[in-house]
């Protein structure tokens, strides 16, 4: 018994030493070190920064205009229904061994982060598993779901007889196909969920095969086909709201953003029509991206804190905020798309994302391009905002070349 007690003390002390040796920034202050202090090549770091600045996205900074000038604005029902804002300049930070060794642009500026929001969304799913609200990500979603009561203020004072046969509530998983969908299918974007949510049909989002063809084809068996689809991402957000029974931004703030010292400036929003009535309160279901507006608005510093949390396998200052098991599962390749884990973990095992990077590296990516590059092998996090997607790999390569 005495030996077991001593072993426990030794293990605890060892964990404390590891935590004490790893730097975690306090709120509002991230310690900076020169590249030379950490044995980095300063010329290469500067070259990487200049590359990022000179390769800023040429899309219109007014994101509403950029939306309608892109293919998204020409999709069926492609109009934005959530808030958008004019973006800032090319911006980023480089974190090496926990310290800031380079930055550019305006890292304090709060901007849309587009599909990086999906990584925050999948984190709330992992927290639900940890809390026991979801027994397993491989469970069917249908048994967890209650009817959804949408908030429809336009119906106040209307003639009830004109809407007598309309449903007052709706179900997310009430079709034969949708009842076969698991949480894992939603997280990996392989559910092929069928339906319409917040005025956006599943077939209207990025129909690569064409609208008529997509509408005519049978639904793919859940798990068999990967398809990047924001309607289905929003289904996951609403399903998670249904089991947390409180807004997901509150869950994220309490369990992740406050503990990692994120600023008070980030916001996670939904759509103008994505309000429901839950437990007598009007609650907004958030967007998992900004395809139609809304989603996560935050600074590059807050992006870097989240990236640093995933670099440290969900641990921050000795406290396990996201279970190590969930981080590990998030990086398991999706059978239908080996380059993708849980949303929005893009994997580098096939060297497709960043050929110069280790296979163990992964990225949280959103349009813009917004990138959080996470490299456990090199103890490195890079946040880059508003860089063309085709240039992100070169930026990472230049930073990697600075490591001597």
Secondary structure, DSSP 8 states (H G I E B T S, - for coil): -HHHHHHHHHHHHHHHHHHHHS---BTTB--B--GGGGTB-HHHHHHHHHHHHHTB--S-SSHHHHHHHSSGGGSTT-S--S------SSEEEEEETTEEEEEES-TT--EE-GGGHHHHHHHHHHHHHHHTSSS-TTSBSGGG---B-B--GGGTT--GGGGTTS-SSB-SS-STTGGG-BHHHHHTT-----SEETTEEGGGS--TT-HHHHHHS----TTS-----HHHHHHHHHHHHHHH-S-HHHHHIIIIITTTT--S--EEEEEEEEEEEETTEEEEEE-SSSTTS-EEEE-HHHHHHHHHHHHTTTEETTEESS-HHHHHHHTS-BTTBTTB-STTEEE-TTS-S-TTS-TT-EEEEETTTEEEEEEGGGTEEEEEESB-GGGHHHHHHHHHHTB-
